[in-house]
Amino acid sequence: MAWHIIGTDLGPCSCDLGCPCILGAMEGDRGWCSAVRLYNIQSGDIDGLDVSGTKVALVADWPSGFLAGNGTGKLYFDPGVSQEQRDALESLIKGEQGGVFEVIGSLVPNFLPSQEAPINIEVGEEETRATVGDIGEVVVKPLRGPQGDVTRLLHGAAAFRDDLILADGSGTRFHDPELREWESGGHGEQVDFDWSA
């Protein structure tokens, strides 16, 4: 199966600013880790199925740290995503279609049943805010250097983090009763992606 998607990935986590996982540590700041990866897919297809304009959030918990694996995750699909698109995106994000998502499949082997939740994204000049139903809020404010350029990390840990924008994720919080309730300690990420396999 071939696929290609272009969009933005917003990824705050429970760690403090400068999450140790991005540098290869096996344990999060609190001795555990929780995170969201919100995929806003502007264009793309999965085996010929158009998935342009779809939004899906992956929320996951790890008993030690992200890179240590053994995580439990759940996918939340915006109501505008059809069942056919959901099936294809679920298979993709679980790592079953190869490419950068294979690492997700290895680090999140346990998935709870997916859920529908309205995903609203507001992109501002200084920050992006999003809500995932009534269970979560995502805040990503890119860090900037003295000249105003965004702060980037190149070739960090995990395959899909080859070039990411470091951000302040303060204000991000999730409270799904089936997962750990958490609030960001300040770490956030943004990846403008163009991925395929």
C-alpha positions in Angstrom: 0.0 0.0 0.0 1.4 3.4 -0.9 0.6 6.6 0.9 1.6 10.3 0.9 0.4 13.0 3.4 1.2 16.7 3.8 0.3 18.8 6.8 1.2 19.8 10.3 1.8 17.7 13.4 1.3 19.4 16.8 2.9 17.5 19.7 3.0 18.8 23.3 3.7 16.3 26.1 3.7 16.1 29.9 7.4 16.9 30.2 8.9 20.3 31.0 10.3 22.4 28.3 13.2 20.5 26.7 11.7 17.0 26.9 14.5 14.5 27.5 12.9 12.0 25.1 13.8 14.2 22.1 17.5 13.6 23.0 17.1 9.9 23.5 16.3 9.5 27.2 14.2 6.5 28.1 12.4 8.2 31.0 10.2 11.3 31.0 10.5 14.1 33.5 7.9 12.7 35.9 9.1 9.1 35.6 6.3 8.6 33.0 5.2 10.3 29.8 1.9 11.3 28.2 1.6 13.1 24.9 -0.7 14.1 22.0 0.2 14.1 18.3 -2.5 16.1 16.4 -2.3 15.5 12.7 -3.9 18.2 10.5 -3.7 16.7 7.1 -4.0 19.3 4.4 -3.6 16.9 1.4 -2.8 13.3 0.8 -4.0 9.8 0.0 -3.6 6.3 1.3 -3.7 3.7 -1.4 -5.6 6.0 -3.6 -8.1 7.1 -1.0 -8.2 10.9 -0.6 -7.6 11.9 3.1 -7.2 15.7 2.4 -8.7 17.9 5.0 -8.8 15.3 7.7 -7.9 15.8 11.4 -6.9 13.1 13.9 -5.3 13.1 17.3 -3.3 10.4 18.9 -3.1 10.6 22.7 -0.9 8.1 24.5 0.6 7.2 27.9 3.9 5.5 28.6 4.8 3.9 31.9 8.4 5.2 31.8 9.2 7.4 28.7 8.2 7.7 25.1 11.2 6.0 23.7 11.0 3.1 26.3 7.8 2.1 24.6 5.0 -0.1 25.9 2.5 2.8 25.5 -1.2 2.8 25.4 -2.9 5.1 22.9 -6.2 6.2 21.6 -7.2 7.9 18.3 -9.7 10.7 18.1 -11.2 11.4 14.7 -13.0 14.6 13.8 -16.6 14.0 12.7 -15.8 15.2 9.2 -13.6 12.0 8.7 -15.5 9.3 6.9 -15.5 5.7 8.2 -13.4 4.7 5.1 -10.9 7.4 5.9 -10.8 6.5 9.6 -10.0 2.9 8.7 -7.1 3.9 6.4 -5.7 6.5 8.9 -6.0 4.2 11.8 -3.9 1.6 9.9 -1.4 4.2 8.9 -0.9 5.8 12.3 -0.6 2.4 14.0 2.4 1.8 11.8 0.8 -0.9 9.6 1.6 0.9 6.3 5.3 1.5 6.9 7.2 4.8 6.7 7.6 7.2 9.6 4.6 5.8 11.5 6.4 2.4 12.0 8.0 3.9 15.1 4.6 4.7 16.5 3.6 1.1 16.1 6.6 -0.1 18.0 6.3 2.5 20.9 2.5 2.2 21.2 1.6 -1.5 21.0 -1.6 -1.1 22.9 -4.6 0.8 21.4 -7.9 1.5 22.9 -11.0 1.7 20.6 -11.0 4.9 18.5 -13.4 7.7 19.3 -15.1 10.5 17.5 -14.5 14.0 18.8 -14.7 17.4 17.2 -11.2 18.8 16.5 -11.0 22.5 16.1 -7.7 24.2 15.3 -7.0 27.9 15.5 -3.7 29.1 14.0 -2.5 32.4 15.2 0.6 34.5 14.5 2.3 33.4 17.8 0.6 30.2 18.7 -1.7 27.4 17.6 -4.6 26.3 19.8 -6.8 23.3 19.3 -9.5 21.4 21.2 -10.3 17.7 21.0 -13.9 17.4 22.0 -14.3 18.1 25.7 -11.4 15.9 26.7 -8.4 17.9 25.6 -6.8 21.2 24.7 -3.6 21.6 22.6 -1.4 24.7 22.8 1.8 25.1 20.7 3.8 28.3 20.8 7.0 28.0 18.7 10.2 29.1 20.5 12.1 31.8 18.7 15.7 33.0 18.7 16.8 36.6 19.0 16.3 37.3 15.3 12.8 35.8 15.4 13.7 32.5 13.7 11.9 29.4 15.1 14.1 27.1 17.2 14.6 23.8 15.5 15.9 20.4 16.5 17.5 18.4 13.6 17.9 14.6 13.7 16.4 14.1 17.2 15.4 10.7 18.6 12.6 8.8 16.7 12.4 8.7 12.9 9.5 11.2 12.5 11.4 13.9 14.4 14.0 14.5 11.8 13.4 18.3 11.7 11.0 19.7 14.3 10.2 23.1 15.7 10.5 23.3 19.5 7.6 25.0 21.2 6.1 25.9 24.5 3.2 23.5 25.2 2.0 25.2 28.4 -1.8 25.0 28.6 -2.1 21.6 27.0 -4.2 19.2 29.0 -6.1 15.9 28.5 -8.6 14.1 30.7 -10.0 11.1 29.0 -11.2 8.7 31.7 -9.6 5.8 29.9 -6.2 7.4 29.9 -3.9 9.2 32.4 -5.0 12.8 33.1 -2.2 15.1 32.4 -1.1 18.7 31.8 2.0 19.8 29.8 5.0 20.9 31.9 5.9 23.2 29.0 7.3 21.0 26.2 5.8 21.2 22.8 6.7 20.4 19.2 5.5 21.3 15.7 6.4 19.4 12.6 5.4 20.6 9.1 5.4 17.2 7.3 5.6 15.8 3.9 5.7 12.0 4.5 5.2 9.1 2.2 6.0 5.4 1.8 
